Amino acid sequence: MNLEEAIENSEFLLVEGGKKQGKLTFTLFCSCKLIDDSSHVVIFSPFPRSLMNKRISIISDFADNELRECLQQIELLCLKENYRELKALYGLEFIANDIEKAIEKVSANIVILHRLDAMFEIQESSDAEWFIETIISIKKRREFKLFITTGMIGDEQSFIHDILENYMDMNLMVKKGNNAREVEVLSSIYPVKEGGYTFCKIDNKLKLTTMEEAKSKEIDYSTSVTKSESCEILLIAREEEFVALNRFIFGGSQLNLSVVSSPVAVATAVMKGPDLIILDTSDSSEIVEISKLISQYGLKSKIISILDKEYVRSTDKLDAAKMGCYDIFSRNFIFEEYIMSIERILDSRFYSSKIENLSLSEKKYGDKIGELCEFLRDLQTQGIYFSLLTAIGDIDIESIETKIRERDVVCKVGNSVIIAFINSRVDTVKRIVDVKFDSLDSFEIEEISDVLNWKSIEEKLCEK
C-alpha cells in the first residue's frame, strides 16, 4: 500500500525530525487531510500557548484552503507556565486528566502530542513511561488515532523512543531535502510500497507524493532552519545570588559567560552580538532598549528576562514577546524550566547531559552520612544543582521516600533527616515541604540551603 493508506490504517504514529523541519505541519496535514474530512483534532504541547498559536498561525498562512479551515477547529492544550511547580507538587495526573477532558469535550478522533521529548529530562524516564502508558489507556477508552512528534532523539533520550516503540504502528522521519521536505518510513506494521516520500506544495496544494512525482512538478516548500553555533552568553544582573547561580550553571561547560551591570558596559557587550542575553531587571524599559540595539545592529541575540515578580502570567509573556523576549521568568523561577529554555535557545544540552550517567533512583543512603557527602561532593564538582534540607523528626526513612521524587535522595542519622532535592531551588523545596510534609507533626525543619553555599554545607554536614 502507499504511505497515505498506511497512515490511515495506523492507530499510533511517531513522527521524528530536527528543529523546524516540518514535523508539526506534516502531522497536521495527515490529521486534517489524509484521515477524515470531519476529524476533530486535539493538540497537546509542553510549549507555551503563545508559541504554539504563533506556529499554527504560520502553518495556516502557508497551508491551502482545506487545511487552513481545519486548523481553525483544532483544540489546543498547552502546559501552564508553572508546569514544573505543579508537577513537583501533584505529579503528572493533572495533565493526563486535562488531556482526557479536552478529548471528551470535542469528541476528538485524532490526538497530537507535539514534542513529547521536550516534556521530560533523562532523569524523568519513569515519569515518561507512566505518562505514555496513561495516554495509551485513554486512547483505548476513547478510541482515537494518536500522533506523537519528537525532536531528533539521541542516546541521552533514547528511553523515550524505547517506550514508544512498544506501542507505535508506524515511525516516520521528516527532514529537509534539497527542494522540499522528505518523509522517510523508518518502520511500519503495514507494508509500504516506497521508503521515501516528498511532502511539498504543488499547484497551491499540500501533497504527499513519491520523490519521482515531485521532481516533475513545481515545488514550493520553505521554512527557515537555524541553529546556534557559538556559545556566548551575556548576563546583565546586579543581584549577587543570581550571578552566582549562573556562574555555577555555566561553570565547566563550553559556554562562555560574561557578566556586566553598568549601563555603558551593557551597551558595549550587547553590540558584540552574544547568542543569549539573560537580563535580570525590574524595569521593562531595559528590555525595550536592548531589543532596539539588537534590531539596530541586525544581531541574532535572543533575550531571556527575569522579572521582579512572584508569578509570570500569560499576559506578561505576551507583553515580553512584543518587546523582543524569547522567554521570561519570575524571580522564584523553577530551575528546570530555566535550564530547558536556555538549552532550547543554544540547541545544546550543556547541563542536562551532566546527569545522564547518574543513576539517581539507585541512591539509597539510609544512615550512611559519609556516602551521602561523597555523592553531594560529586554533584558540586560536576556542576549539578541541588538544595539540601536538614530537619529533625522521628520518622522512618521509608515514609520520607514516599514524599519525595525518585531523583531526590534522603539520609537519616538518629533523629536528623537530610534530603537532597536535585535540580530544585530553595523556594521550590519550601513549597514541596509545605504540601507533602504538612501531615508529619514531628517533622521540624532546621535549614534549607543550596549548593551555592557548599562550603557551609560541607562544614556542617560532612566535616563533623
C-alpha positions as CSV (number, residue, x, y, z in Angstrom):
1,M,0.0,0.0,0.0
2,N,1.1,3.6,-0.4
3,L,2.0,5.9,2.5
4,E,-1.4,7.6,2.7
5,E,-3.1,4.3,3.1
6,A,-0.7,3.1,5.8
7,I,-1.2,6.3,7.8
8,E,-4.9,6.0,7.5
9,N,-4.8,2.4,8.9
10,S,-2.3,3.1,11.6
11,E,-3.5,3.9,15.1
12,F,-0.3,5.2,16.7
13,L,2.3,7.1,14.7
14,L,5.6,8.6,15.8
15,V,6.9,11.5,13.7
16,E,10.6,12.4,14.4
17,G,12.7,15.3,13.0
18,G,15.1,18.1,13.7
19,K,14.2,21.6,14.8
20,K,11.9,23.4,12.3
21,Q,11.9,20.6,9.8
22,G,8.1,20.4,9.4
23,K,7.0,17.8,11.9
24,L,4.0,19.7,13.1
25,T,3.0,20.8,9.6
26,F,3.2,17.3,8.3
27,T,1.3,15.8,11.3
28,L,-1.5,18.4,10.9
29,F,-1.7,17.7,7.2
30,C,-2.1,14.0,8.0
31,S,-4.7,14.7,10.7
32,C,-6.8,17.1,8.7
33,K,-6.5,15.8,5.1
34,L,-5.4,12.2,5.0
35,I,-7.7,10.9,7.7
36,D,-11.2,12.2,7.6
37,D,-12.8,15.5,6.5
38,S,-14.8,15.5,9.7
39,S,-11.9,14.8,12.0
40,H,-11.8,16.5,15.4
41,V,-8.2,17.2,16.5
42,V,-6.7,17.9,19.9
43,I,-3.1,19.1,20.1
44,F,-1.2,18.9,23.4
45,S,2.3,20.5,23.7
46,P,4.7,21.3,26.5
47,F,5.4,24.6,24.8
48,P,3.7,27.9,25.9
49,R,0.3,28.6,24.3
50,S,1.6,31.8,22.8
51,L,4.3,30.0,20.9
52,M,2.0,27.2,19.7
53,N,-0.5,29.7,18.5
54,K,2.2,31.5,16.6
55,R,3.4,28.3,15.0
56,I,-0.1,27.2,14.0
57,S,-0.7,30.7,12.6
58,I,2.5,30.4,10.4
59,I,1.4,27.0,9.2
60,S,-2.1,28.4,8.4
61,D,-0.6,31.2,6.3
62,F,1.4,28.6,4.3
63,A,-1.4,26.0,4.1
64,D,-4.0,25.6,1.4
65,N,-7.7,26.5,2.0
66,E,-8.7,23.0,3.1
67,L,-6.0,22.6,5.7
68,R,-6.5,26.3,6.8
69,E,-10.2,25.6,7.5
70,C,-9.3,22.5,9.5
71,L,-6.8,24.4,11.6
72,Q,-9.4,26.8,12.8
73,Q,-11.3,24.0,14.5
74,I,-8.3,22.5,16.4
75,E,-8.5,22.3,20.2
76,L,-5.1,23.4,21.6
77,L,-3.9,22.3,25.1
78,C,-0.6,23.6,26.4
79,L,1.3,23.3,29.7
80,K,0.9,26.2,32.1
81,E,3.8,28.5,32.9
82,N,4.2,26.9,36.3
83,Y,4.0,23.4,35.0
84,R,7.2,22.2,36.7
85,E,6.0,23.5,40.1
86,L,2.6,21.8,39.6
87,K,4.3,18.6,38.6
88,A,6.6,18.6,41.6
89,L,3.6,19.1,43.9
90,Y,0.9,17.0,42.3
91,G,2.6,14.6,39.8
92,L,1.5,14.1,36.2
93,E,-2.1,13.0,36.9
94,F,-3.5,16.5,36.5
95,I,-2.0,16.8,33.0
96,A,-3.4,13.4,31.8
97,N,-6.8,14.4,33.3
98,D,-6.9,17.7,31.4
99,I,-6.0,15.9,28.1
100,E,-8.8,13.4,28.6
101,K,-11.3,16.2,29.4
102,A,-10.2,18.1,26.2
103,I,-10.6,14.9,24.1
104,E,-14.1,14.3,25.6
105,K,-15.1,17.9,25.1
106,V,-14.8,17.8,21.3
107,S,-15.2,14.1,20.8
108,A,-11.7,14.0,19.3
109,N,-10.8,11.2,17.0
110,I,-7.2,12.4,16.5
111,V,-4.8,13.5,19.2
112,I,-1.4,15.0,18.6
113,L,1.2,15.1,21.4
114,H,3.7,17.6,19.9
115,R,7.3,17.4,21.1
116,L,6.8,14.9,23.9
117,D,10.5,14.7,24.3
118,A,10.7,18.4,25.5
119,M,8.5,17.5,28.4
120,F,10.9,15.0,30.0
121,E,14.6,15.0,31.0
122,I,16.8,12.0,31.2
123,Q,16.2,11.7,35.0
124,E,12.4,11.6,34.4
125,S,12.3,8.3,32.4
126,S,9.9,6.7,34.9
127,D,7.6,9.7,34.6
128,A,7.7,9.5,30.8
129,E,6.8,5.8,30.9
130,W,3.9,6.4,33.2
131,F,2.6,9.3,31.1
132,I,2.8,7.4,27.8
133,E,1.1,4.3,29.3
134,T,-1.6,6.6,30.7
135,I,-2.2,8.2,27.3
136,I,-2.4,4.7,25.7
137,S,-5.0,3.8,28.3
138,I,-7.0,6.9,27.5
139,K,-6.6,6.0,23.8
140,K,-8.2,2.6,24.3
141,R,-11.1,4.1,26.2
142,R,-11.7,7.0,23.8
143,E,-10.7,5.3,20.5
144,F,-8.7,8.0,18.8
145,K,-5.7,8.0,16.4
146,L,-2.6,9.1,18.2
147,F,0.3,11.1,16.6
148,I,3.4,11.8,18.7
149,T,6.1,14.1,17.5
150,T,9.7,14.3,18.9
151,G,12.9,16.0,18.0
152,M,15.9,14.1,17.0
153,I,16.3,11.6,19.9
154,G,20.0,11.0,20.7
155,D,21.4,8.4,23.1
156,E,20.7,10.6,26.1
157,Q,16.9,10.5,25.4
158,S,16.7,7.0,23.8
159,F,14.4,6.0,26.7
160,I,11.6,8.0,25.0
161,H,11.9,6.0,21.8
162,D,12.2,2.7,23.7
163,I,8.9,3.3,25.5
164,L,7.1,4.5,22.3
165,E,8.4,1.5,20.3
166,N,6.3,-0.8,22.3
167,Y,3.1,0.8,21.0
168,M,3.6,2.5,17.7
169,D,2.3,1.2,14.4
170,M,4.5,3.5,12.3
171,N,7.6,5.6,12.7
172,L,8.3,8.4,10.3
173,M,11.2,10.9,9.9
174,V,10.6,14.4,8.5
175,K,13.7,16.2,7.3
176,K,14.6,19.0,4.9
177,G,15.6,17.9,1.4
178,N,17.1,19.9,-1.4
179,N,13.8,21.4,-2.5
180,A,11.2,20.1,-0.2
181,R,10.5,18.1,3.0
182,E,11.3,14.4,2.8
183,V,9.4,11.8,4.7
184,E,11.2,8.6,5.5
185,V,9.4,5.5,6.6
186,L,11.6,4.1,9.5
187,S,9.2,1.3,10.4
188,S,5.7,0.3,9.8
189,I,3.5,-2.7,10.7
190,Y,1.8,-2.2,7.3
191,P,3.8,-2.9,4.1
192,V,4.6,0.5,2.4
193,K,5.4,0.5,-1.3
194,E,8.3,3.0,-1.0
195,G,10.6,4.0,1.9
196,G,10.9,7.7,0.9
197,Y,8.3,10.4,0.0
198,T,8.2,14.1,-0.6
199,F,5.9,16.5,1.4
200,C,5.5,19.7,-0.7
201,K,3.3,22.3,-2.1
202,I,2.3,21.6,-5.7
203,D,-0.2,23.7,-7.7
204,N,-1.0,25.5,-4.5
205,K,-1.9,22.3,-2.7
206,L,-0.1,20.5,0.0
207,K,0.6,17.0,-1.2
208,L,2.4,13.8,-0.1
209,T,3.9,12.2,-3.1
210,T,6.7,10.0,-4.3
211,M,10.1,11.6,-4.9
212,E,9.9,10.8,-8.6
213,E,6.5,12.5,-9.0
214,A,7.7,15.6,-7.1
215,K,10.7,16.1,-9.4
216,S,8.4,16.7,-12.3
217,K,6.3,19.4,-10.5
218,E,6.9,22.9,-9.3
219,I,7.7,22.7,-5.6
220,D,7.1,25.4,-3.1
221,Y,8.1,24.5,0.4
222,S,10.4,26.6,2.5
223,T,10.8,27.2,6.2
224,S,13.9,28.7,8.0
225,V,16.2,26.3,9.8
226,T,18.5,27.9,12.3
227,K,21.0,26.6,14.8
228,S,23.1,28.4,17.3
229,E,26.8,27.6,16.6
230,S,28.5,29.8,19.1
231,C,28.5,29.7,22.9
232,E,28.4,33.3,24.0
233,I,26.1,34.3,26.9
234,L,25.8,37.8,28.3
235,L,24.3,38.1,31.8
236,I,23.1,41.5,32.8
237,A,22.5,41.4,36.5
238,R,23.2,43.2,39.8
239,E,22.0,40.7,42.3
240,E,25.0,38.7,43.5
241,E,23.0,35.5,44.3
242,F,21.6,35.3,40.7
243,V,25.1,35.9,39.3
244,A,26.5,33.2,41.4
245,L,23.7,30.8,40.3
246,N,24.5,31.4,36.7
247,R,28.3,31.1,37.2
248,F,27.6,27.7,38.8
249,I,25.3,26.6,36.0
250,F,27.7,27.5,33.2
251,G,30.9,26.7,35.0
252,G,32.9,23.9,33.4
253,S,30.8,24.0,30.2
254,Q,31.9,25.0,26.7
255,L,29.7,28.1,27.1
256,N,31.4,31.5,27.6
257,L,29.6,33.6,30.2
258,S,30.2,37.3,30.6
259,V,28.6,39.4,33.4
260,V,28.0,43.1,33.2
261,S,25.9,45.6,35.2
262,S,26.7,49.2,34.4
263,P,24.7,50.9,31.5
264,V,27.8,51.7,29.5
265,A,29.2,48.2,29.7
266,V,25.7,46.8,28.8
267,A,25.5,48.6,25.5
268,T,29.1,47.6,24.5
269,A,28.5,44.0,25.5
270,V,25.2,43.7,23.6
271,M,26.7,45.1,20.4
272,K,29.1,42.2,20.3
273,G,26.1,40.0,19.4
274,P,26.1,37.2,22.1
275,D,23.8,34.3,21.3
276,L,21.9,34.7,24.5
277,I,21.3,37.7,26.7
278,I,19.9,37.0,30.2
279,L,18.5,40.2,31.7
280,D,17.7,40.4,35.4
281,T,15.5,43.5,35.6
282,S,12.6,45.2,37.3
283,D,12.4,47.8,34.6
284,S,10.7,46.8,31.3
285,S,12.3,49.8,29.6
286,E,15.6,47.9,29.8
287,I,14.2,45.1,27.7
288,V,13.0,47.6,25.1
289,E,16.4,49.4,24.9
290,I,18.3,46.1,24.5
291,S,15.8,44.9,21.9
292,K,16.3,48.2,20.0
293,L,20.1,47.6,20.0
294,I,19.7,44.1,18.7
295,S,17.4,45.3,15.9
296,Q,19.5,48.4,15.1
297,Y,22.7,46.3,14.6
298,G,21.0,43.3,13.0
299,L,22.0,40.9,15.7
300,K,20.7,37.4,16.3
301,S,20.8,37.6,20.0
302,K,17.9,36.1,22.0
303,I,16.7,37.6,25.3
304,I,15.6,35.8,28.5
305,S,14.3,38.2,31.1
306,I,13.9,37.7,34.8
307,L,11.1,39.9,36.1
308,D,10.8,41.1,39.7
309,K,7.5,39.2,40.2
310,E,6.4,36.1,42.1
311,Y,4.5,34.7,39.2
312,V,4.5,35.3,35.4
313,R,1.1,35.4,33.8
314,S,0.3,34.7,30.1
315,T,-0.3,38.4,29.5
316,D,3.3,39.1,30.9
317,K,4.7,36.6,28.4
318,L,2.8,38.2,25.5
319,D,4.0,41.7,26.5
320,A,7.5,40.5,26.8
321,A,7.3,38.8,23.4
322,K,6.2,42.1,21.9
323,M,9.3,43.7,23.5
324,G,11.6,41.1,21.9
325,C,12.0,38.5,24.7
326,Y,12.3,34.8,23.8
327,D,11.2,33.8,27.3
328,I,10.6,35.4,30.7
329,F,10.7,34.1,34.2
330,S,9.6,35.2,37.7
331,R,12.0,35.8,40.4
332,N,11.3,32.4,42.0
333,F,11.5,30.5,38.7
334,I,11.6,26.7,38.5
335,F,15.2,25.7,37.9
336,E,14.5,23.0,35.2
337,E,12.3,25.4,33.2
338,Y,15.1,28.0,33.2
339,I,17.6,25.3,32.0
340,M,15.3,24.0,29.4
341,S,14.7,27.4,27.9
342,I,18.5,28.1,27.7
343,E,19.2,24.7,26.1
344,R,16.5,25.3,23.5
345,I,17.9,28.6,22.5
346,L,21.5,27.4,22.3
347,D,20.5,24.0,20.9
348,S,22.8,22.4,23.5
349,R,22.3,20.0,26.3
350,F,25.1,21.6,28.2
351,Y,23.5,21.0,31.6
352,S,21.1,18.1,31.1
353,S,23.9,15.9,29.8
354,K,25.8,16.2,33.1
355,I,23.3,13.9,34.9
356,E,22.9,11.3,32.1
357,N,25.2,8.8,33.9
358,L,23.9,9.4,37.4
359,S,21.6,6.6,38.5
360,L,19.7,8.8,41.0
361,S,17.0,6.3,41.6
362,E,19.6,3.9,43.0
363,K,21.0,6.3,45.5
364,K,19.7,5.0,48.9
365,Y,21.8,6.1,51.8
366,G,19.8,5.2,54.9
367,D,22.1,6.3,57.7
368,K,25.3,6.4,55.6
369,I,26.1,10.1,56.0
370,G,29.7,9.6,54.7
371,E,28.4,8.2,51.4
372,L,25.8,10.9,51.1
373,C,28.6,13.5,51.5
374,E,30.6,11.9,48.7
375,F,27.6,12.0,46.4
376,L,27.0,15.6,47.2
377,R,30.6,16.5,46.6
378,D,30.4,14.7,43.2
379,L,27.3,16.8,42.3
380,Q,29.0,20.0,43.3
381,T,32.2,19.2,41.4
382,Q,30.2,18.3,38.2
383,G,28.1,21.5,38.5
384,I,24.8,19.8,39.2
385,Y,22.5,22.0,41.2
386,F,20.7,20.8,44.3
387,S,19.1,22.2,47.5
388,L,19.7,20.5,50.9
389,L,17.1,20.2,53.6
390,T,18.1,19.3,57.2
391,A,15.3,18.6,59.7
392,I,14.6,16.8,63.0
393,G,11.9,14.2,63.0
394,D,11.2,10.8,64.5
395,I,10.0,9.4,61.1
396,D,11.1,6.2,59.3
397,I,13.0,6.7,56.1
398,E,10.5,4.7,54.0
399,S,7.8,7.2,54.9
400,I,10.0,10.1,53.7
401,E,10.9,8.4,50.5
402,T,7.2,8.2,49.5
403,K,7.0,12.0,49.8
404,I,10.0,12.9,47.6
405,R,10.7,12.4,44.0
406,E,12.6,9.5,42.6
407,R,15.5,11.7,41.7
408,D,15.9,13.1,45.3
409,V,17.9,11.3,48.0
410,V,17.5,11.0,51.7
411,C,19.7,10.1,54.7
412,K,18.6,9.7,58.3
413,V,21.0,9.7,61.2
414,G,19.4,9.3,64.6
415,N,16.8,11.9,64.8
416,S,18.2,14.0,62.0
417,V,16.9,13.9,58.4
418,I,18.9,15.2,55.4
419,I,17.2,15.4,52.0
420,A,18.9,16.4,48.8
421,F,16.5,17.8,46.2
422,I,18.2,17.6,42.8
423,N,17.5,20.5,40.4
424,S,15.3,22.3,42.9
425,R,15.7,25.8,44.3
426,V,15.2,26.6,47.9
427,D,11.8,28.3,47.2
428,T,10.6,25.1,45.4
429,V,11.7,22.9,48.2
430,K,9.8,25.0,50.7
431,R,6.6,24.6,48.6
432,I,7.1,20.9,48.3
433,V,7.6,20.5,52.1
434,D,4.5,22.7,52.8
435,V,2.3,20.4,50.6
436,K,3.8,17.0,51.2
437,F,5.1,17.1,54.7
438,D,2.3,19.0,56.4
439,S,0.9,15.8,57.9
440,L,4.1,15.0,59.7
441,D,3.7,16.7,63.0
442,S,7.2,15.7,64.3
443,F,9.0,17.0,61.2
444,E,10.8,20.2,62.1
445,I,12.9,22.0,59.5
446,E,16.3,23.3,60.7
447,E,17.7,24.7,57.4
448,I,17.2,24.7,53.7
449,S,20.2,25.7,51.6
450,D,21.5,25.2,48.1
451,V,24.8,24.2,46.5
452,L,25.9,27.8,46.2
453,N,26.6,27.6,49.9
454,W,28.6,24.4,49.5
455,K,31.4,25.4,51.9
456,S,28.9,25.9,54.7
457,I,27.1,22.7,53.9
458,E,30.3,20.7,53.8
459,E,31.4,22.1,57.2
460,K,28.2,21.4,58.9
461,L,27.3,18.1,57.4
462,C,30.4,16.4,56.2
463,E,33.3,17.6,58.4
464,K,31.9,16.7,61.8
